[in-house]
């Protein structure tokens, strides 16, 4: 992997962490901007580099870096109640990568369905 690609993956990993920390309160529910960050990453980097970025983000959180919503990290966050959405982000990236030839919008729609299927 070229240095430019590694730098882009690192930058977008940081953007994903920042989007996870930004919350929009909606009554009793809190919505993070993680999904926005995932699709921003996939839309700008493409399926392959975007999936690598999402994988790096998940690995950082799995080893304990506080990159997930609520400044959480570690195995409890990855395997807990919201862990399905975290793994759904990776499945979304892989689905986007597989469907990228259809165009960005259809690939993102399929990716969103895969993400919510894993999270639900």
C-alpha positions in Angstrom: 0.0 0.0 0.0 1.4 3.4 -0.9 2.1 6.1 1.7 -0.7 8.3 0.3 -3.3 5.5 0.7 -2.1 4.8 4.2 -2.3 8.5 5.1 -5.9 8.7 3.7 -6.9 5.6 5.6 -5.5 7.1 8.8 -7.1 10.4 8.3 -10.5 8.9 7.6 -10.1 6.6 10.6 -9.8 9.8 12.7 -12.8 11.2 11.0 -14.8 8.1 11.9 -13.8 8.5 15.5 -14.8 12.1 15.5 -18.2 11.3 13.9 -18.8 8.7 16.6 -18.2 11.3 19.3 -20.6 13.8 17.7 -24.2 13.1 18.9 -27.5 14.5 17.9 -30.1 14.2 20.7 -33.6 13.3 19.6 -35.8 13.0 22.7 -34.8 9.9 24.6 -32.7 8.7 21.7 -29.2 9.8 20.8 -28.0 9.5 17.2 -24.3 9.6 16.3 -22.8 10.6 13.0 -21.0 7.3 12.6 -23.1 6.2 9.7 -22.5 9.5 8.0 -18.8 9.0 8.5 -18.9 5.5 7.1 -20.6 6.6 3.9 -18.4 9.7 3.6 -15.4 7.4 3.8 -16.8 4.9 1.3 -17.9 7.7 -1.1 -14.6 9.5 -1.1 -12.1 6.6 -0.7 -14.0 3.9 -2.6 -14.9 0.4 -1.5 -11.4 -1.1 -1.1 -9.7 1.7 0.8 -13.0 2.5 2.7 -13.3 -1.1 3.9 -9.7 -1.1 5.0 -10.3 2.2 6.9 -13.4 0.7 8.6 -11.4 -2.4 9.6 -8.7 -0.2 11.1 -11.3 1.8 13.0 -12.8 -1.4 14.4 -9.5 -2.8 15.4 -8.5 0.4 17.2 -11.7 0.2 19.2 -11.4 -3.5 19.8 -8.0 -3.1 21.5 -9.3 -0.4 23.8 -8.9 3.0 22.1 -11.9 5.2 22.9 -13.0 5.7 19.3 -16.7 4.5 19.6 -19.6 6.5 20.7 -19.6 7.7 24.3 -15.7 7.5 24.2 -15.9 3.7 24.6 -13.6 1.1 23.3 -12.5 -2.5 24.1 -14.1 -5.9 23.8 -17.2 -4.9 25.7 -18.1 -2.2 23.1 -17.5 -4.6 20.2 -19.4 -7.5 21.7 -22.0 -5.6 23.6 -25.6 -4.6 22.5 -24.5 -2.1 19.9 -21.7 -4.2 18.6 -23.9 -5.5 15.8 -23.9 -2.0 14.3 -20.1 -1.8 14.6 -19.7 -5.1 12.7 -22.4 -3.9 10.4 -20.2 -1.0 9.4 -17.6 -3.5 8.1 -20.3 -5.5 6.4 -21.6 -2.3 4.8 -18.1 -1.4 3.5 -17.7 -4.9 2.0 -21.2 -4.8 0.4 -20.4 -1.3 -1.0 -17.1 -2.6 -2.4 -18.9 -5.6 -4.0 -21.7 -3.4 -5.5 -19.6 -0.4 -6.4 -20.0 -1.2 -10.1 -23.7 -0.4 -9.9 -22.9 3.2 -8.9 -22.4 5.0 -5.6 -26.0 5.6 -4.7 -27.3 2.0 -5.2 -24.2 0.6 -3.5 -24.8 2.9 -0.5 -28.4 1.9 -0.3 -27.5 -1.8 -0.3 -24.7 -1.0 2.2 -27.2 0.8 4.5 -29.6 -2.2 4.4 -26.7 -4.6 5.3 -25.6 -2.3 8.2 -29.1 -2.2 9.7 -29.6 -5.9 9.2 -26.5 -6.6 11.2 -27.3 -4.0 13.8 -30.9 -5.1 14.3 
